[in-house]
Amino acid sequence: MHIGGTIAIVNTLQELGTFIYQWYWVPLLLIYLAVIATILIENRNPAKTIAWIMVIVFLPILGVIIYYLFGQKFKKVKVFRVQDREKRIQLIRIWDELSPIMDDKLQELGQTLGPLSRVFVFLKNQRVSPPSLHNKTTLLINGEQKFPALIHAMEAAQHHIHLEYYIFELDGIGNSMIDLLEEKASAGVVVRIIGDAFGSPALSRLQARFTASGIEFVTFLPVTFTSLANSNYRNHRKIAIIDGHTAFVGGINISDRYINGDNQSLFWRDTAVKIEGEAVNVLQAQFWMNWHLAGGNPFNLGSDYFYMADRISAGVASLSFAFSDPGSAAPFNMEAILIGIAEAERTIQLCTPYFIPSDELTTALQLAAASGVAVELMLPAQSDSFLVQHASFSFLKPLLARGVSVYLYEKGFMHAKTICIDGKLAFIGTVNLDIRSFYINFEVSAIINDEELCRQLNAQFEQDKLNSAHMTMDTWLMRPRWKRGLDSICRLLAPLL
C-alpha cells in the first residue's frame, strides 16, 4: 500500500507538471492582459501608455515587475487627502479671507511685471500659492555660498529650524549640521527634519540619536515591501526654514559634493536662493502639511511660526511658489513655466541637469524662439545618466531647427534648475525640465520678481557659457550616426525616465 500510494503521488505530480508545462501561458496571458487593461484605463499620456506596453511586451515577466515597482499611479494620494482634509479646510478658509488682499497685490504686480504677472495670477487662482511683496532675496551659487549662509542662519535660530531635503548625507557638511542641530535642540530650539527615504537613508539610522537630543525626524514615504508600488515617487524638495522669517530653496542638497574644492574631482555647479520676509509663510504652511502627511508629531502653526513685519527690513522682491506632487490636480510647476515662456518678450535662459521635456514644453520653447525671443538652454555636457543623456539629445534637434541656442556645460556637472525670463522673472527650485519632476516627484520652485537677482542670474549664465560648448544644428548632425540612433532608441523610454 505504501509503495502504491507513493507511485500514485508521483504520477499525479507528473501529470500536474505536464499540465503546467503545456498551459502555463494561460495565467501569464491573463496577467499581461490585466496589466495592459489597467494601463489603458488609467488614461495616461498616450506616449507613456505605449512606452509601458512596450516594456511589458518586450521584457517578459520582468516588464510586469518593473511596472509594479515604477509604473503604477501614486496610490497614497487618497490616504494623504483623508489624513489632512481638516488641515486643508483650515488653509482654504484662511485663503478665502485673504483673497481681497491677494487681488490688490496682483494688481500691483501687473503694473510692475506686465503680462508676466499672469504666472502669479495662475498660482493664486489655482490655490497653489499666494503672491507676496516686499521680500528680500539673495542668490547663492554652489555649496560654497549656500552652506555658510544656511549655517549662519541656523546658528542664529531662536525658536525653530525646519528642514526638508531629498538628500542629507552623513559626510563632512552633513555631520557638522547634525552637530549644530543637536546643539540648537539642547538650547530649546525646536528642530524638525523631513528626509526622503530613498535619498537620505542614513538619517533613519540616527533615529535613537535624534530622540535623545530632542530632534524630531520623520522619513517621507518609507520604502518597504508593502510600499514598493509607491517607491518611484520621491520628495525631491530642498527647503530650510529658520524662525519663520528666513528660508532657503534650490537644487543644493546636504552633501559634500556641492562644495567645490581640492578634494572634489567633479566641479558641481548649482544654484539656491535665500528668502527673507512674508513669502516664507507659504513655505512654512507647506512644510506643516508635509510634516503631518509624513506622520510627524502634530503641531499647530501659531504666531511663533510665521513672519512678523518688524523682524527684518522689507525688500523689493515679489515671490510666489509652485508646488507639485503626484497627487496634484495638475502639473503646476510645468504650467507655471509654460505661462512664463508664453509671455516672454526678449529672453529666456534655462538651466537643467536633465532634459526630458513634455510635448507642451517643447512646443512652447519652439514657438518662443520662432517668434523672436532669444531662447538659451544649458545642459551638462556629460550627464550622470546614460539613458537620460542620449534621450535628452534626441529632443535638441527640433529646438535647434527653430532657433533655440543650446549650450553644453563642460567645466563639471550642471545641476542648477533655474529659468530667467526677460531679466524680470526667475524660477529657482528643485524642478528639472523632465517628466519625473513635472508629474512624479514632490517639487517646489520659487518664482521671483527681483531685477537685481535676475541681473545676477543672467550674469552667472553668461559666465557659465564661457565654460560651455555651443551646440548648433551642424554640430548635432556631425555626431556619429550610431550615437544619433542611440538617442532615438533611448527616447522611446523617455516617458518613463
Backbone torsions as a table, in degrees:
resi	resn	phi	psi	omega
1	MET	NA	-40.6	-178.6
2	HIS	-64.5	-43.7	-179.4
3	ILE	-66.8	-41.6	-179.7
4	GLY	-64.0	-39.4	178.5
5	GLY	-65.2	-38.5	178.9
6	THR	-63.8	-42.9	179.2
7	ILE	-62.2	-40.7	-179.7
8	ALA	-63.2	-41.5	179.2
9	ILE	-64.4	-43.1	178.4
10	VAL	-60.5	-44.7	179.9
11	ASN	-62.8	-40.0	179.2
12	THR	-64.1	-42.9	178.5
13	LEU	-64.0	-38.4	177.8
14	GLN	-63.8	-42.5	179.0
15	GLU	-65.3	-40.5	178.3
16	LEU	-64.1	-42.3	177.9
17	GLY	-62.1	-41.4	178.4
18	THR	-63.3	-42.2	-179.9
19	PHE	-62.4	-46.3	179.7
20	ILE	-63.1	-41.0	-179.8
21	TYR	-61.4	-37.5	-176.3
22	GLN	-82.3	-30.5	-170.8
23	TRP	-120.8	14.0	-177.8
24	TYR	-60.1	-27.1	-174.9
25	TRP	-70.5	-19.8	-177.3
26	VAL	-65.9	-54.1	178.0
27	PRO	-64.0	-34.7	177.2
28	LEU	-62.7	-41.5	179.1
29	LEU	-62.7	-41.9	179.6
30	LEU	-63.6	-40.7	177.6
31	ILE	-62.4	-45.5	179.8
32	TYR	-60.1	-45.7	-178.9
33	LEU	-64.0	-38.4	179.7
34	ALA	-65.3	-42.7	179.6
35	VAL	-64.9	-45.3	180.0
36	ILE	-63.8	-40.6	178.4
37	ALA	-62.5	-40.1	178.3
38	THR	-60.7	-44.0	179.4
39	ILE	-61.8	-42.7	-178.8
40	LEU	-67.4	-40.8	-178.5
41	ILE	-65.6	-29.2	-178.7
42	GLU	-68.6	-12.5	177.3
43	ASN	53.9	50.5	177.3
44	ARG	-73.7	177.9	168.6
45	ASN	-57.3	131.8	-176.2
46	PRO	-52.7	-39.3	-179.8
47	ALA	-63.4	-39.8	-180.0
48	LYS	-70.3	-37.1	177.9
49	THR	-61.1	-48.4	-179.8
50	ILE	-63.0	-40.1	-179.2
51	ALA	-61.6	-44.0	-179.6
52	TRP	-68.1	-38.2	177.6
53	ILE	-63.2	-39.6	177.5
54	MET	-62.0	-43.2	179.3
55	VAL	-60.3	-44.2	-177.1
56	ILE	-68.3	-39.2	-176.9
57	VAL	-74.3	-42.7	-173.1
58	PHE	-91.2	-7.5	174.4
59	LEU	-123.1	78.7	-177.1
60	PRO	-52.7	136.4	179.8
61	ILE	64.0	-54.6	179.7
62	LEU	-58.9	-37.6	-179.7
63	GLY	-62.5	-39.1	178.1
64	VAL	-65.5	-41.1	178.9
65	ILE	-63.3	-44.0	179.6
66	ILE	-61.9	-41.1	179.2
67	TYR	-63.3	-41.3	179.9
68	TYR	-61.5	-39.4	-176.6
69	LEU	-78.8	-37.6	-169.5
70	PHE	-126.1	-8.2	-170.7
71	GLY	-104.3	-17.2	-174.7
72	GLN	-76.4	152.3	177.6
73	LYS	-67.9	157.4	-173.9
74	PHE	-67.3	110.8	-172.4
75	LYS	-89.5	-10.4	-178.7
76	LYS	-84.5	-5.1	-175.8
77	VAL	-59.4	-46.1	-178.6
78	LYS	-62.1	-41.8	178.4
79	VAL	-62.4	-45.1	179.5
80	PHE	-60.1	-43.7	-176.1
81	ARG	-65.6	-35.8	176.8
82	VAL	-68.2	-43.1	-176.8
83	GLN	-63.4	-38.4	-174.8
84	ASP	-111.9	24.1	179.7
85	ARG	-60.6	-43.2	-179.1
86	GLU	-63.0	-40.4	-179.5
87	LYS	-66.8	-39.7	178.5
88	ARG	-63.6	-39.4	179.0
89	ILE	-61.6	-41.4	177.7
90	GLN	-61.1	-45.7	-178.6
91	LEU	-66.3	-38.0	179.2
92	ILE	-65.1	-39.0	178.8
93	ARG	-62.3	-45.2	178.0
94	ILE	-63.7	-41.0	179.9
95	TRP	-57.4	-47.5	-178.2
96	ASP	-63.4	-35.9	179.0
97	GLU	-66.9	-34.0	-177.1
98	LEU	-90.2	-3.7	-174.7
99	SER	-54.4	-45.0	178.8
100	PRO	-60.5	-38.2	178.6
101	ILE	-65.5	-40.7	178.6
102	MET	-62.9	-38.9	179.4
103	ASP	-63.2	-38.3	177.2
104	ASP	-63.6	-41.1	179.0
105	LYS	-65.5	-39.4	178.9
106	LEU	-64.7	-35.7	177.8
107	GLN	-64.7	-41.0	177.3
108	GLU	-65.6	-40.3	177.4
109	LEU	-64.3	-35.9	178.7
110	GLY	-62.1	-36.0	178.7
111	GLN	-71.4	-29.8	-178.3
112	THR	-85.9	-45.3	-171.9
113	LEU	-99.2	-19.4	-176.0
114	GLY	68.4	-140.9	-176.6
115	PRO	-57.5	-27.9	-179.6
116	LEU	-64.5	-17.7	178.1
117	SER	-66.3	-11.9	178.8
118	ARG	-61.5	-26.0	176.5
119	VAL	-62.5	-43.4	179.5
120	PHE	-68.6	-39.2	178.3
121	VAL	-62.5	-43.4	179.0
122	PHE	-58.5	-48.3	-177.5
123	LEU	-66.3	-32.6	176.7
124	LYS	-72.5	-45.2	-178.0
125	ASN	-63.5	-33.4	-179.5
126	GLN	-88.0	4.7	-179.7
127	ARG	55.3	37.3	175.8
128	VAL	-87.0	-46.4	-178.6
129	SER	-161.7	138.8	175.8
130	PRO	-80.6	156.3	175.0
131	PRO	-76.2	150.2	179.0
132	SER	-136.6	132.3	-179.3
133	LEU	-108.8	165.1	170.3
134	HIS	62.3	45.3	174.5
135	ASN	-104.2	170.3	175.9
136	LYS	-117.2	131.5	178.7
137	THR	-124.4	146.0	178.0
138	THR	-131.2	120.8	179.3
139	LEU	-76.3	132.2	-179.2
140	LEU	-121.9	118.7	-178.1
141	ILE	-100.8	120.4	176.8
142	ASN	66.1	170.9	-179.6
143	GLY	-65.0	-25.4	-179.5
144	GLU	-61.1	-28.5	177.9
145	GLN	-96.8	-37.5	-175.6
146	LYS	-70.2	-49.4	-172.2
147	PHE	-61.9	-44.4	176.3
148	PRO	-60.0	-40.1	-179.9
149	ALA	-66.5	-41.1	179.8
150	LEU	-66.8	-44.8	179.9
151	ILE	-62.9	-42.0	178.8
152	HIS	-60.7	-42.5	-180.0
153	ALA	-66.5	-39.4	179.9
154	MET	-69.2	-36.8	177.9
155	GLU	-61.8	-31.1	-178.0
156	ALA	-89.1	-1.8	-176.7
157	ALA	-59.6	137.2	179.3
158	GLN	-113.8	-27.2	-174.0
159	HIS	-121.7	-50.9	-177.4
160	HIS	-155.4	156.4	173.4
161	ILE	-132.1	121.3	178.2
162	HIS	-115.3	124.5	179.7
163	LEU	-124.3	134.1	176.6
164	GLU	-135.8	105.7	-172.2
165	TYR	-133.5	141.4	174.1
166	TYR	-69.3	-51.0	179.3
167	ILE	-117.9	124.7	174.0
168	PHE	-135.4	98.5	-175.1
169	GLU	-92.8	149.1	178.5
170	LEU	-93.6	64.7	176.6
171	ASP	-112.0	-153.3	-177.6
172	GLY	-57.6	-57.8	-177.8
173	ILE	-69.3	-37.5	-179.1
174	GLY	-64.3	-46.2	-179.9
175	ASN	-66.8	-36.9	178.6
176	SER	-65.5	-35.6	178.2
177	MET	-70.6	-39.0	177.3
178	ILE	-60.8	-43.7	178.5
179	ASP	-59.9	-42.9	-179.9
180	LEU	-65.8	-42.3	180.0
181	LEU	-63.4	-38.6	176.7
182	GLU	-64.2	-39.7	178.3
183	GLU	-63.3	-42.9	179.9
184	LYS	-68.6	-39.3	179.1
185	ALA	-62.8	-40.2	179.6
186	SER	-67.4	-22.3	178.9
187	ALA	-88.9	3.1	176.6
188	GLY	100.7	-0.4	177.3
189	VAL	-77.5	133.8	178.3
190	VAL	-77.1	123.5	-179.4
191	VAL	-119.2	122.7	177.1
192	ARG	-126.1	135.1	-179.2
193	ILE	-129.3	129.1	169.5
194	ILE	-108.5	118.6	178.9
195	GLY	-117.7	134.1	177.5
196	ASP	-68.8	136.5	-175.4
197	ALA	-63.3	-37.6	-177.6
198	PHE	-81.4	-41.4	-176.1
199	GLY	-81.3	-27.0	-176.4
200	SER	-129.8	57.8	-177.6
201	PRO	-64.6	-27.4	-177.2
202	ALA	-65.8	-28.5	-178.3
203	LEU	-63.2	-34.8	-178.8
204	SER	-61.8	-28.0	-179.4
205	ARG	-75.2	-9.6	-180.0
206	LEU	-99.5	12.5	-174.1
207	GLN	-55.7	-44.9	-179.5
208	ALA	-63.5	-40.8	179.3
209	ARG	-65.4	-41.2	178.4
210	PHE	-62.1	-45.8	-178.5
211	THR	-60.8	-42.3	-178.9
212	ALA	-65.4	-33.6	-177.1
213	SER	-91.9	-5.6	178.5
214	GLY	90.8	7.4	177.2
215	ILE	-82.7	131.6	176.7
216	GLU	-93.0	128.0	-176.5
217	PHE	-135.7	137.9	173.8
218	VAL	-133.7	145.4	175.6
219	THR	-93.7	128.4	-179.4
220	PHE	-88.5	123.1	-179.5
221	LEU	52.4	68.1	177.9
222	PRO	-55.7	142.0	179.7
223	VAL	-96.7	105.9	176.9
224	THR	-126.3	174.4	-179.3
225	PHE	-59.9	-39.5	-178.0
226	THR	-77.7	-12.1	-178.9
227	SER	-113.0	16.1	-177.8
228	LEU	-59.4	-33.2	-178.1
229	ALA	-64.4	-22.0	179.1
230	ASN	-103.6	5.4	-174.6
231	SER	-69.5	-15.2	-179.7
232	ASN	-77.2	-14.8	-175.8
233	TYR	-99.7	115.5	-173.2
234	ARG	-120.5	152.7	173.4
235	ASN	-86.8	99.7	-173.6
236	HIS	-92.4	6.4	-175.7
237	ARG	-75.1	153.0	173.8
238	LYS	-132.0	98.7	-174.7
239	ILE	-132.0	135.2	171.7
240	ALA	-129.8	133.8	-179.7
241	ILE	-129.9	127.0	-178.8
242	ILE	-121.8	119.2	174.9
243	ASP	55.6	20.1	174.3
244	GLY	76.4	-3.1	-177.8
245	HIS	-120.8	-9.3	-179.4
246	THR	-132.7	135.7	-179.4
247	ALA	-143.6	158.6	177.4
248	PHE	-129.9	134.0	179.0
249	VAL	-139.5	146.4	176.2
250	GLY	157.4	-162.8	-175.4
251	GLY	-92.9	-0.9	-171.9
252	ILE	-90.0	114.3	174.4
253	ASN	-81.0	177.5	175.6
254	ILE	-89.9	97.0	-176.6
255	SER	-165.6	145.7	178.5
256	ASP	-63.1	-23.3	-176.6
257	ARG	-61.2	-22.0	-177.8
258	TYR	-85.5	-3.3	178.6
259	ILE	-103.1	108.8	-177.4
260	ASN	-82.4	132.1	-179.4
261	GLY	-171.3	-168.0	-176.7
262	ASP	-64.0	-26.3	-176.4
263	ASN	-85.6	-5.6	-177.2
264	GLN	-101.5	126.6	178.8
265	SER	-80.3	-23.8	-178.0
266	LEU	-121.2	123.7	176.8
267	PHE	-70.7	128.1	-176.0
268	TRP	-111.2	111.3	-176.7
269	ARG	-99.6	117.1	-175.6
270	ASP	-147.1	171.5	-175.2
271	THR	-142.4	140.2	173.1
272	ALA	-139.7	172.0	178.1
273	VAL	-138.9	138.1	173.2
274	LYS	-96.1	131.9	-176.3
275	ILE	-122.1	130.9	176.7
276	GLU	-128.5	127.8	177.8
277	GLY	133.0	-163.4	-173.9
278	GLU	-60.0	-31.5	-176.8
279	ALA	-61.3	-24.4	-179.8
280	VAL	-62.0	-25.9	178.5
281	ASN	-58.4	-35.3	-179.1
282	VAL	-66.6	-44.9	177.5
283	LEU	-64.1	-37.1	179.3
284	GLN	-61.8	-44.1	179.3
285	ALA	-64.9	-38.3	179.1
286	GLN	-67.3	-41.5	176.6
287	PHE	-61.2	-44.2	179.6
288	TRP	-55.7	-44.2	179.4
289	MET	-66.6	-45.7	-179.0
290	ASN	-65.9	-34.2	178.2
291	TRP	-60.9	-44.4	-179.9
292	HIS	-73.1	-35.5	176.8
293	LEU	-61.7	-35.0	-178.3
294	ALA	-83.1	-1.4	176.7
295	GLY	88.4	21.4	178.1
296	GLY	-71.3	161.3	177.3
297	ASN	-59.3	125.9	-175.6
298	PRO	-59.3	143.7	171.8
299	PHE	-146.9	150.5	-179.1
300	ASN	-95.4	143.6	178.5
301	LEU	-84.4	95.8	176.8
302	GLY	-97.1	-171.6	-177.0
303	SER	-63.1	-25.4	-179.9
304	ASP	-67.6	-17.5	-176.6
305	TYR	-98.4	-6.0	-176.5
306	PHE	-115.2	154.7	-179.3
307	TYR	-66.0	134.6	174.1
308	MET	-111.8	138.4	-170.1
309	ALA	-59.1	-27.3	-175.4
310	ASP	-89.8	4.1	-175.5
311	ARG	-78.8	-39.2	-179.9
312	ILE	-137.3	162.0	179.3
313	SER	-72.7	147.5	-179.0
314	ALA	-70.5	151.1	176.5
315	GLY	-116.3	-167.5	-175.7
316	VAL	-112.9	2.6	-174.6
317	ALA	-87.2	137.1	171.9
318	SER	-104.1	135.8	-174.7
319	LEU	-135.4	153.4	164.2
320	SER	-146.5	175.1	-179.1
321	PHE	-135.1	143.5	171.6
322	ALA	-107.1	119.1	176.1
323	PHE	-111.1	138.4	175.1
324	SER	-147.1	153.4	178.7
325	ASP	-156.0	172.5	-176.7
326	PRO	-63.6	-13.6	177.8
327	GLY	-101.9	4.3	-179.5
328	SER	-62.2	148.5	177.7
329	ALA	-64.1	-24.2	179.5
330	ALA	-156.7	163.1	176.1
331	PRO	-76.9	78.1	-170.0
332	PHE	-61.5	-36.0	178.1
333	ASN	-61.9	-46.8	179.7
334	MET	-63.4	-42.9	-176.8
335	GLU	-66.7	-37.3	176.6
336	ALA	-63.0	-40.9	177.7
337	ILE	-63.2	-42.7	-179.1
338	LEU	-61.6	-41.2	179.3
339	ILE	-65.0	-43.0	178.5
340	GLY	-61.1	-44.5	179.6
341	ILE	-63.1	-41.0	-178.4
342	ALA	-64.5	-29.7	-177.5
343	GLU	-95.2	0.0	179.4
344	ALA	-64.2	142.3	179.7
345	GLU	-114.9	-29.6	-174.5
346	ARG	-125.4	-55.0	-171.7
347	THR	-139.5	148.5	171.5
348	ILE	-138.4	121.1	177.2
349	GLN	-119.3	124.9	-176.3
350	LEU	-125.9	135.5	172.9
351	CYS	-122.0	133.7	177.0
352	THR	-156.8	141.9	177.1
353	PRO	-80.2	-24.2	-176.8
354	TYR	-131.4	124.9	-175.6
355	PHE	-123.6	90.1	172.4
356	ILE	-124.9	76.5	-169.1
357	PRO	-72.6	152.9	170.2
358	SER	-72.4	163.4	177.0
359	ASP	-59.0	-37.6	-178.8
360	GLU	-63.4	-42.2	-179.6
361	LEU	-68.2	-42.2	177.8
362	THR	-57.7	-47.4	-179.9
363	THR	-62.9	-43.4	-178.5
364	ALA	-61.6	-43.3	179.3
365	LEU	-67.0	-39.6	178.6
366	GLN	-63.6	-44.9	-178.7
367	LEU	-65.9	-39.5	179.2
368	ALA	-62.2	-47.5	-180.0
369	ALA	-64.6	-42.7	-177.7
370	ALA	-66.8	-24.3	-179.2
371	SER	-90.7	4.4	174.3
372	GLY	106.7	-0.9	176.5
373	VAL	-78.7	134.8	178.3
374	ALA	-78.1	102.7	-177.4
375	VAL	-102.1	122.3	-180.0
376	GLU	-124.2	128.5	-177.7
377	LEU	-120.4	128.0	-179.8
378	MET	-117.4	127.8	179.3
379	LEU	-127.7	162.0	173.5
380	PRO	-70.3	139.9	177.6
381	ALA	-66.3	-31.7	178.4
382	GLN	-130.0	112.8	-179.4
383	SER	-80.9	165.7	174.6
384	ASP	-92.4	8.5	178.0
385	SER	-132.7	119.6	-178.4
386	PHE	-60.4	-48.4	-177.4
387	LEU	-64.3	-45.2	-178.7
388	VAL	-64.6	-39.5	179.8
389	GLN	-56.4	-51.7	-176.5
390	HIS	-74.1	-37.2	177.3
391	ALA	-63.3	-39.9	179.4
392	SER	-59.8	-43.7	-178.3
393	PHE	-62.3	-28.8	-179.6
394	SER	-68.8	-22.7	-179.9
395	PHE	-86.2	-8.5	-173.9
396	LEU	-80.4	-33.0	-175.2
397	LYS	-55.8	-51.8	179.4
398	PRO	-64.1	-30.0	177.3
399	LEU	-69.2	-43.2	178.3
400	LEU	-61.7	-37.6	-179.0
401	ALA	-65.0	-25.5	-178.9
402	ARG	-99.2	3.7	173.5
403	GLY	104.3	7.9	175.8
404	VAL	-74.1	133.9	177.1
405	SER	-90.8	127.6	-176.9
406	VAL	-115.4	132.0	179.2
407	TYR	-123.1	134.8	179.3
408	LEU	-106.9	111.4	-175.5
409	TYR	-71.5	122.5	-172.2
410	GLU	-109.1	-12.5	-176.5
411	LYS	-69.1	-28.7	-178.9
412	GLY	-175.0	-143.5	-179.7
413	PHE	-101.4	119.4	177.3
414	MET	-80.8	107.0	-177.9
415	HIS	-112.5	-1.2	-178.9
416	ALA	-66.7	143.9	176.9
417	LYS	-121.9	84.7	-174.5
418	THR	-134.5	152.6	172.5
419	ILE	-139.4	137.5	175.3
420	CYS	-130.9	126.1	-174.7
421	ILE	-119.2	121.6	175.2
422	ASP	56.9	20.2	-178.2
423	GLY	64.6	18.3	-176.7
424	LYS	-123.3	-31.4	-172.8
425	LEU	-129.4	125.9	-177.9
426	ALA	-119.5	141.5	171.3
427	PHE	-112.5	118.9	177.4
428	ILE	-133.0	120.7	-178.3
429	GLY	-172.8	-145.6	-175.7
430	THR	-108.1	5.2	-169.7
431	VAL	-88.7	114.8	170.3
432	ASN	-80.4	158.3	177.6
433	LEU	-86.6	66.0	-179.7
434	ASP	-146.6	167.4	-176.1
435	ILE	-61.0	-38.7	-177.8
436	ARG	-60.1	-47.4	-179.8
437	SER	-66.9	-37.4	-176.4
438	PHE	-72.2	-36.7	-170.0
439	TYR	-121.0	-21.6	-167.4
440	ILE	-110.7	-45.1	-174.4
441	ASN	-86.3	162.2	167.3
442	PHE	-82.4	118.9	-173.3
443	GLU	-132.7	163.0	175.0
444	VAL	-146.9	144.1	174.5
445	SER	-137.6	129.8	173.7
446	ALA	-84.6	128.7	-178.9
447	ILE	-112.1	116.5	-163.1
448	ILE	-126.3	131.4	168.0
449	ASN	-108.0	100.7	179.5
450	ASP	-154.0	105.8	-171.7
451	GLU	-62.7	-34.3	179.4
452	GLU	-68.8	-43.3	176.6
453	LEU	-62.4	-41.8	178.5
454	CYS	-64.5	-36.6	177.2
455	ARG	-62.7	-43.6	179.0
456	GLN	-65.7	-37.8	179.0
457	LEU	-66.1	-40.2	176.4
458	ASN	-63.9	-42.9	-179.7
459	ALA	-63.5	-39.3	178.0
460	GLN	-65.8	-38.2	177.8
461	PHE	-62.5	-43.6	178.9
462	GLU	-64.0	-38.1	177.2
463	GLN	-65.7	-41.1	179.3
464	ASP	-66.3	-28.6	177.6
465	LYS	-63.9	-30.2	178.4
466	LEU	-66.8	-21.1	178.1
467	ASN	-105.1	22.9	-176.0
468	SER	-129.2	156.2	173.0
469	ALA	-96.7	131.7	179.7
470	HIS	-83.7	116.6	178.7
471	MET	-90.9	127.2	175.7
472	THR	-114.4	176.5	176.6
473	MET	-62.5	-36.6	179.2
474	ASP	-63.9	-44.9	-179.3
475	THR	-68.8	-32.0	177.1
476	TRP	-65.6	-42.7	-178.6
477	LEU	-72.3	-22.3	179.2
478	MET	-75.7	-13.2	177.1
479	ARG	-63.3	144.9	-178.6
480	PRO	-54.4	147.1	-178.3
481	ARG	-59.6	-36.1	-177.3
482	TRP	-67.1	-31.0	177.6
483	LYS	-70.8	-40.6	178.5
484	ARG	-66.9	-34.2	176.2
485	GLY	-66.3	-39.6	178.3
486	LEU	-65.9	-36.6	175.4
487	ASP	-55.8	-46.8	-176.8
488	SER	-65.9	-37.7	179.0
489	ILE	-65.9	-46.6	-179.8
490	CYS	-65.0	-28.3	179.7
491	ARG	-64.3	-28.8	179.5
492	LEU	-59.9	-29.1	179.2
493	LEU	-94.1	2.1	-175.4
494	ALA	-54.7	-41.3	-179.6
495	PRO	-62.7	-16.3	-177.6
496	LEU	-100.5	-9.5	-174.0
497	LEU	-79.9	NA	NA
